[in-house]
């Protein structure tokens, strides 16, 4: 099936007389015929359902659909994008380990990596995504267990050279984890370019309607966990009756380990109702992404022509430094998110935003409705000046997320707000 068809038909396949739409299984608990049946499921959790802290039929349908969209072997949904990023790292790193991340990533993830994981004894080494392979190689240590980056950084909108980072990661026998939230698998499928693990904040375009928070981790099934760097995959897990994940689950080793260790202990699994709503968003994802991209390109071109705008950052513009990488990895468009810098810095940026009528000032992005945010004073306000600079954030920068309104209405709203400054 083509990806537009997968959005509608993957994950749930109703049989004769069964519901046409994915049912909401609103239950924490599953019934078994015998004590031995329960024991069998605990011996092999892939045989059936244990408890809704691990898995739920409604959520599983969505996991299967997203895995199919990304081209992975399996997926694990989480209660938020932050939980997905956290679990993707903790599934590989323990106290005393390190991992590498590009600096131009979401501010909340910077804090998670640089502050919270540091408290757990895990070091994050930040690198410039645009640096040479030789320079990035210097960041690797014997205890490095992974490399992390965002396909399209939030809000810097830098484009990750996935193949470059996959090459470096694999040369050092570690996996590449890519956050693919903004492009979604409609615009980019990182696994096809060498990524091993993909994460998403499903709260954004996948949901699209700002009705539920969620995340997901997708495993490509391609990484060799038996290369000697990951003994937790190849040696018995004493916390789970001696299971050897690579031996017992093969290509599913990463996701099964994440589910039976991290999800078991953290319980950051989404509700059935949240998964049901997410699935409704996924069904229209391919149609929506096309329109987001069209609207964003027209807005970017309009802003680029304004004498009140210092700069416009949208990889779809030919003037953008990431234009060539965008064409390589996202040939069908670069999502609906634009960042631009207003003349006059923060004061004028705030005045512009407060003058908008159609667009909403919200702590969100990638919605069906147009919305704006001032990253330096909101999502990234916890960062130091150095971290803000590394993330590509200026005081006059505005993150503008084009919705699905008529493009003439969006531009008219921008025009009247620009006139106020």
SULCORSUL-V165648 format. One record per residue. N is the residue number from 0. PHI is phi in radians with two decimals (* if undefined). Layout:
N_PHI + N_PHI
This chain:
0_* + 1_-1.28 + 2_-1.13 + 3_-1.07 + 4_-1.28 + 5_-1.06 + 6_-0.99 + 7_-1.66 + 8_-1.98 + 9_-1.37 + 10_1.65 + 11_-2.40 + 12_-2.23 + 13_-1.11 + 14_-1.65 + 15_-0.92 + 16_1.25 + 17_-1.44 + 18_-1.02 + 19_-1.22 + 20_-1.76 + 21_-0.91 + 22_-1.30 + 23_-1.55 + 24_-1.60 + 25_-1.56 + 26_-2.59 + 27_-1.51 + 28_-2.26 + 29_-2.24 + 30_-1.75 + 31_-2.17 + 32_-1.32 + 33_-2.67 + 34_-1.08 + 35_-1.13 + 36_-1.08 + 37_-1.13 + 38_-1.05 + 39_-1.08 + 40_-1.22 + 41_-1.20 + 42_-1.19 + 43_-2.46 + 44_-1.17 + 45_-1.42 + 46_-1.30 + 47_-2.82 + 48_-1.62 + 49_-1.80 + 50_-2.88 + 51_-1.34 + 52_-1.38 + 53_-1.78 + 54_-2.82 + 55_-2.63 + 56_-0.96 + 57_-1.16 + 58_-1.15 + 59_-1.09 + 60_-1.08 + 61_-1.22 + 62_-1.01 + 63_-1.13 + 64_-1.12 + 65_-1.16 + 66_-1.04 + 67_-1.15 + 68_-1.12 + 69_-1.50 + 70_1.41 + 71_-1.77 + 72_-1.57 + 73_-2.89 + 74_-2.48 + 75_-2.30 + 76_-1.37 + 77_-2.31 + 78_-1.35 + 79_-2.85 + 80_-1.13 + 81_-1.09 + 82_-1.12 + 83_-1.14 + 84_-1.09 + 85_-1.07 + 86_-1.15 + 87_-1.08 + 88_-1.45 + 89_-1.14 + 90_-1.24 + 91_-2.07 + 92_-1.93 + 93_-2.15 + 94_-0.92 + 95_1.73 + 96_-1.63 + 97_-2.33 + 98_-2.55 + 99_-1.91 + 100_-2.39 + 101_-1.19 + 102_-1.34 + 103_-1.54 + 104_-2.30 + 105_-0.94 + 106_-1.01 + 107_-1.11 + 108_-1.28 + 109_-1.01 + 110_-1.13 + 111_-0.99 + 112_-1.32 + 113_-1.46 + 114_-1.94 + 115_-1.16 + 116_-1.19 + 117_-1.07 + 118_-1.13 + 119_-1.59 + 120_1.50 + 121_-1.92 + 122_-1.66 + 123_-1.82 + 124_-1.82 + 125_-1.50 + 126_-2.27 + 127_-1.37 + 128_-1.07 + 129_-1.60 + 130_-1.19 + 131_-1.23 + 132_-1.03 + 133_-1.11 + 134_-1.21 + 135_-1.17 + 136_-1.01 + 137_-1.12 + 138_-1.38 + 139_-1.28 + 140_-2.18 + 141_-1.02 + 142_-1.68 + 143_-1.26 + 144_-2.02 + 145_-2.91 + 146_-2.21 + 147_-2.24 + 148_-2.80 + 149_-1.87 + 150_-0.92 + 151_-2.25 + 152_-1.18 + 153_-1.91 + 154_-1.84 + 155_-1.12 + 156_1.02 + 157_-1.31 + 158_-1.77 + 159_-1.33 + 160_-1.42 + 161_-1.04 + 162_-1.14 + 163_-1.11 + 164_-1.26 + 165_-1.13 + 166_-1.06 + 167_-1.12 + 168_-1.06 + 169_-1.24 + 170_-1.10 + 171_-1.80 + 172_1.07 + 173_-2.25 + 174_-1.45 + 175_-1.77 + 176_-1.84 + 177_-2.14 + 178_-1.46 + 179_-1.93 + 180_-1.04 + 181_-1.21 + 182_-1.25 + 183_1.04 + 184_-1.17 + 185_-1.20 + 186_-1.76 + 187_-2.68 + 188_-2.14 + 189_-0.98 + 190_-1.05 + 191_-1.17 + 192_-1.88 + 193_1.95 + 194_-1.16 + 195_-1.76 + 196_-2.25 + 197_-2.16 + 198_-2.15 + 199_-2.47 + 200_-1.58 + 201_-1.27 + 202_-1.12 + 203_-1.54 + 204_-1.06 + 205_-1.02 + 206_-1.28 + 207_1.39 + 208_-2.00 + 209_1.02 + 210_-1.99 + 211_-2.75 + 212_-1.67 + 213_-2.92 + 214_-2.62 + 215_-2.75 + 216_-2.06 + 217_-2.06 + 218_-1.82 + 219_-1.24 + 220_1.38 + 221_-1.69 + 222_-1.38 + 223_-1.57 + 224_-1.36 + 225_-1.68 + 226_-1.39 + 227_1.80 + 228_-1.59 + 229_-2.27 + 230_-1.06 + 231_-1.13 + 232_-1.59 + 233_-1.92 + 234_-1.99 + 235_-0.99 + 236_-1.57 + 237_-1.20 + 238_-1.42 + 239_-2.43 + 240_0.65 + 241_1.30 + 242_-1.05 + 243_-1.89 + 244_-1.09 + 245_-1.19 + 246_-1.30 + 247_-1.47 + 248_-2.23 + 249_0.92 + 250_-1.17 + 251_-1.61 + 252_-0.96 + 253_-1.11 + 254_-1.23 + 255_-1.11 + 256_-1.09 + 257_-1.07 + 258_-1.26 + 259_-1.48 + 260_-1.77 + 261_-1.34 + 262_-1.17 + 263_-1.02 + 264_-1.53 + 265_-1.63 + 266_1.11 + 267_-1.63 + 268_-1.68 + 269_-1.31 + 270_-1.38 + 271_-1.06 + 272_-1.14 + 273_-1.10 + 274_-1.15 + 275_-1.06 + 276_-1.16 + 277_-1.07 + 278_-1.09 + 279_-1.07 + 280_-1.15 + 281_-1.08 + 282_-1.12 + 283_-1.88 + 284_-1.01 + 285_-1.09 + 286_-1.20 + 287_-1.19 + 288_-1.07 + 289_-1.06 + 290_-1.27 + 291_-0.97 + 292_-1.12 + 293_-1.11 + 294_-1.12 + 295_-1.12 + 296_-1.10 + 297_-1.19 + 298_-1.17 + 299_-1.08 + 300_-1.16 + 301_-1.13 + 302_-1.13 + 303_-1.12 + 304_-1.53 + 305_-1.46 + 306_-1.44 + 307_-1.73 + 308_-2.02 + 309_-1.25 + 310_-2.72 + 311_-2.16 + 312_-2.02 + 313_-2.61 + 314_-1.06 + 315_-1.33 + 316_-1.35 + 317_-1.13 + 318_-1.35 + 319_-1.35 + 320_-1.14 + 321_-1.78 + 322_-0.99 + 323_-1.15 + 324_-1.14 + 325_-1.12 + 326_-1.13 + 327_-1.27 + 328_-1.69 + 329_-2.35 + 330_-1.12 + 331_-1.71 + 332_2.41 + 333_-2.08 + 334_1.30 + 335_-1.81 + 336_-1.71 + 337_-2.23 + 338_-2.07 + 339_-2.59 + 340_-2.01 + 341_-1.45 + 342_-1.13 + 343_1.75 + 344_1.22 + 345_-1.01 + 346_-1.04 + 347_-1.27 + 348_-1.08 + 349_-1.16 + 350_-1.10 + 351_-1.05 + 352_-1.10 + 353_-1.24 + 354_-1.60 + 355_-1.25 + 356_-1.87 + 357_-1.38 + 358_-1.29 + 359_-1.77 + 360_-1.44 + 361_-2.44 + 362_-1.59 + 363_-2.85 + 364_-2.75 + 365_1.16 + 366_-1.97 + 367_-1.26 + 368_-1.86 + 369_-1.11 + 370_-2.53 + 371_-2.31 + 372_-2.67 + 373_-1.83 + 374_-0.99 + 375_-1.08 + 376_-1.89 + 377_-2.35 + 378_-1.08 + 379_-2.01 + 380_-1.19 + 381_-1.40 + 382_-1.43 + 383_-1.29 + 384_-1.02 + 385_-1.14 + 386_-1.19 + 387_-1.06 + 388_-1.10 + 389_-1.11 + 390_-1.46 + 391_1.30 + 392_-1.99 + 393_-1.99 + 394_-1.06 + 395_-1.60 + 396_-1.36 + 397_-2.13 + 398_-1.70 + 399_-2.04 + 400_-1.88 + 401_-1.22 + 402_-1.64 + 403_-1.85 + 404_-1.16 + 405_-1.03 + 406_-1.08 + 407_-1.12 + 408_-1.22 + 409_-1.11 + 410_-1.20 + 411_-1.08 + 412_-1.15 + 413_-1.09 + 414_-1.05 + 415_-1.20 + 416_-1.27 + 417_-1.13 + 418_-1.16 + 419_-1.43 + 420_-1.99
